[in-house]
């Protein structure tokens, strides 16, 4: 793969990931006063996941969304979701205010998600 292609994918991944993370965070922020924090966080995560899947397939990697890719990305995101929830609860336990708690979680979990999702979309059997 050419360096220019990898750089382009990386930049598009960052743009899509940033938009999905912003959607996740906005959903969490709006719902946290109405529902338990874990529920607000989960709903934001799910909404961000759906948004992220379609844009990652089309915009980031220029591929068709497929069931194989959806299941692969879902598996990667189950791992990532569990990481998010553990980190969120640790950060809250450390005393970080609930409005700010997702930010250090994102700083750790987003790079992990990049590695997992890139593997799903770049492997040969995902078509």
N, C-alpha and C positions, 0 to 999 in steps of 0.2 A: 504494500500500500504506500502510496506517495505521501511524503511529509505534508504537503499542502492539503491533501484530503483529510489526514488525521487532525491537522490544526483546525480545518473547517468543521469537522464533526465535533471536536472539543468545544469550539466556540458556540456552535448551535446547541450542544448539550447543556452548556452553562446557561444560555438564554432560556431554553425550555425548562430546565431545572429551577432557575430563578423564578420564572413565572408560576410554575407549579408550587414551589415553596411559598411564594407570596399568597397564592390562593389558599394553600393549607393554613398558613398563619392567619390570614384575614378571617377565614371560617372559624378557626379556633378562637380568635380574639372576640368575634361577634357572639359566639355561642357560650363562652365560658361563664357568663353571668346567668345563663338559663339552665344549663345542664352540668353534670359533673365534669370536671376537667378532662378526665380520661375519655369521656364520650365526645366532648367538643374536639379534642385532639384527634380522635379516631375518625370522626366525620370529616374533618378537614383533610386528614390523610387520605381517606377514600376518594374524596372529590379531586384532590391533587393527583392521585394515582390515575384516575380515568383520563383526566386532562393530559397528564404526562405521557401516558401510553400512546395516545393517538398522535400527539405532536412529536414524540421521540421517533415513532415509526416513520411518519411522513417527512417531517422537517429535518430532524437530526440525521437520520440514516437513509432517507430517501427510499424507504421500503414500504411494502404493503403491510398494514396491520393484519395479523393472522392469529388463529387460535393458538398455534404453537408458541408464537411470540408472546401472546397475552398470558398464557400459562407460565411461560418462562419468566416473564417480568413479574407476574403475580408471586411466583416462588421467591424471586429475589426480594420482592417487597415484603413478603412475610418475614423473612430474616431481618430486613431493614426496619420493619414496623416493631418487631420485638426489641431491636436495639434502641429505637426511638423511645419506646415506653419505659425501658429500664433507665435510660439516660434521663428522660423527663422526670421520673420519680426520684432519681438521685439528685438532680438539680433542685427540684422542689424541696427535698429533704435538707439540702444544704442551705436553704433559706432564700433562694432566688425568688423574687416576686413572680407570680403566675404569668403576668403579662410579658415578662422578659425570659422566662424559663425555656421556651423553645429555641431561642437563639444559640446558646451553646450546644444544644442537642443537634441543631442543623449543622453546626460547624464540624461535628464529628460524623454524623450519620450520612450526610450528603456525599462526601467522598467515597464512603463505603458503597453507597447506592450506585455511584458512577461506575465503579469497577464491576459490580454485579450486572447492571443493566447493559453495559457495553458488551459484556460476554454474551448475554442473551441475543443481542441484535447482530453480533459479528460472527457467531458460530455458523457453520454451514447448514445445519439442519433446521434453521428457523424459518424457512421460506414457506 
